[in-house]
Amino acid sequence: MIEEGSEYHVKITAKSTRGSGIAEIDGFPVFIPETTPGNEADIIIEKVFPDFAIGRIKTRAKPANKGNEVERQ
């Protein structure tokens, strides 16, 4: 069960109509502002609702590759 204050490493797989990235933790959707699909991040759960949760970025692990950009090592 997801709890407020818990930390997770997630991959953003979708974007909401309001612009937040969406990740899933055990099938439970988590909305994370300032992320885009392809991002990986360590997040902290700020608020849990019956059908979804809201998280915030603790550490951004991998930016999304935006087409022509080459990821630098």
Phi and psi in degrees as a GROMACS rama.xvg file:
@    title "Ramachandran Plot"
@    xaxis  label "Phi"
@    yaxis  label "Psi"
@TYPE xy
-80.1594  134.777  ILE-2
-127.017  148.335  GLU-3
-59.3161  136.802  GLU-4
91.0802  -11.858  GLY-5
-71.9592  150.012  SER-6
-112.531  141.216  GLU-7
-141.538  155.364  TYR-8
-103.099  123.973  HIS-9
-132.016  161.276  VAL-10
-115.452  129.594  LYS-11
-77.4051  125.421  ILE-12
-113.53  -12.6072  THR-13
-154.178  171.499  ALA-14
-126.945  134.691  LYS-15
-77.3523  165.966  SER-16
-65.3523  -18.8881  THR-17
-95.3397  1.41518  ARG-18
99.7154  -6.59792  GLY-19
-78.6972  148.967  SER-20
-75.1137  154.647  GLY-21
-124.632  129.785  ILE-22
-123.034  163.436  ALA-23
-121.964  137.331  GLU-24
-120.108  110.8  ILE-25
52.0939  41.618  ASP-26
80.8793  -1.12302  GLY-27
-97.3015  120.529  PHE-28
-70.5862  136.988  PRO-29
-126.705  124.209  VAL-30
-92.7607  129.094  PHE-31
-129.915  107.551  ILE-32
-60.8285  155.246  PRO-33
63.9121  31.8199  GLU-34
-131.2  161.01  THR-35
-135.258  159.373  THR-36
-53.8677  135.791  PRO-37
102.089  -22.9955  GLY-38
-65.1823  147.301  ASN-39
-120.814  141.839  GLU-40
-156.035  154.367  ALA-41
-90.7248  127.733  ASP-42
-124.498  162.294  ILE-43
-120.034  131.048  ILE-44
-76.4117  122.755  ILE-45
-95.3908  -38.2272  GLU-46
-148.263  135.652  LYS-47
-116.101  128.929  VAL-48
-114.205  171.075  PHE-49
-59.0941  -33.8009  PRO-50
-112.659  -6.15424  ASP-51
-165.063  171.658  PHE-52
-133.596  162.884  ALA-53
-119.483  131.439  ILE-54
-123.613  170.925  GLY-55
-132.643  154.116  ARG-56
-72.7712  131.236  ILE-57
-97.0915  -50.0697  LYS-58
-144  129.581  THR-59
-87.4156  121.678  ARG-60
-92.0599  -38.7579  ALA-61
-148.774  123.403  LYS-62
-75.7683  157.606  PRO-63
-73.5675  138.949  ALA-64
-81.236  120.905  ASN-65
-99.0409  66.4889  LYS-66
74.5599  -95.7038  GLY-67
-79.1398  -12.5159  ASN-68
-72.5388  142.798  GLU-69
-103.587  128.093  VAL-70
-68.1131  131.866  GLU-71
-98.8075  138.704  ARG-72
